[in-house]
Structure formats: structure tokens, C-alpha cells
Amino acid sequence: MLNLILPLLLLLAPADRLSSNSLEENKQEKFEVDNKIIPWEIKDAVVEALAYFPELAGVRIDFEFKDRINGAVMQAQPRVLTLLVTGKEKREYRIKITRELDLGDEILAIENVPHDALVGWIGHELGHIMDYKDRSTVNMMHFGMRYMMSNKRLTEAEIAADTYAISCGMGHQILTVKNYILNQEGFDDKYRNKIRDLYMSPAQILSLQEELEEDEG
């Protein structure tokens, strides 16, 4: 069991410490609704994204600003204690969100990202939580290990998150954020290439959206 828990704990961030940064974060004004805690600056985008996921009603999700997230702009995770101790019905999650984007000549506060792109970014992370919420603890441990060790599994997880969001009606927003990352000047080439190589492409998003619309018709 330990060999399964350790990779998962590495995938998940360590527990928050009472650093000066975290104390400063706690001072920021928060908006609370439906067991969600949201930074005031992005409440409109988060509430709009949540409206597409009625299955997450009542699920505890903390949206947390971070100065930096290695290799990502946002990251959805189950909270370790609730993953290991409570059942999946009471599992809690957090979505870490980079406070500012470094676009080379410009530092852009996350709330100043174009609205539909920001909603799509958040929707993608909520898609991850949709993927996580019905997994057992053991399944999540295996998932964490495979996610860390295989680009194929990482791609499957990212495509699953996009698919959940698009199937909930967020095709426009998911397409908007992908185009924003791929076309906005200033994003680090390594990050942009990661989005190209491991995530659903704009063409795939359009194809899936059209397929879902045809099925509904």
C-alpha cells in the first residue's frame, strides 16, 4: 500500500504551511457559495463555470491563489486527508490558481484573462474533479501513480477533463482557452508545447462539440 500512497502524495501538493505567503492569502477577501470558497477577484468566472456542473453541487471545493504552480496555470486536487480518511462522498478538493501570468513583457493578473478563456480554464479543472469524484481511494492512488509515470496516462486524464467540460456545454469556453494559450504572445514555449502535445487540440474540441450537438439533435 505504501508504494501506492507515496506517488499520490508526490502528485498532490504538501499540506499548506503557515508561511507569510499563506497568511497573506488568508487575508484576501473570499466569496462563499454552495460549499465553495472563491477569491473575490474571480468569483464571477468561477460561479459561471460551476453552473455547468450541477453534479458538483454541495461538493467542497476551495479555489486558492498561488504565486506559482510548477508546469501549470491551474491544478485540481483532492485534499489528502479527505482522500485517505473520508469516503468519496465527503471528499474535498482544491483548485490551485496561479495569481499572475508571466507573459514576458507583461505580468497579467489572472482575473484579467479574457472572460470566456478564464471560465474555460476553470471548467477544465472542474472536469478533473468530475473525473475524480467517483473514483475510490485505491483507484485514485493508481491514477496518481500512472499520471506521474506516463505521458499517455497524463494525456488521457487531460482529454477526460476537457470531455467532461465539453459534454456539460462548455465547448465554446474550452476552445477559447486553448486558442488563447496557443495564440497569445508571451507564454513560455515549454508550456505551449505541453498544451499542443498532451491536450485536446482545437480541431478535436470542435469535432467533439459537433458530435455531441448531433447526438442531442
Helices and strands as residue ranges (DSSP letters): H 2-11, H 20-27, E 30-33, E 36-39, G 40-42, H 43-50, G 54-56, E 61-66, E 74-78, H 80-85, G 88-90, E 93-98, E 100-102, E 107-109, G 110-112, H 115-133, H 137-149, H 151-165, I 166-170, H 171-183, H 189-198, H 202-216
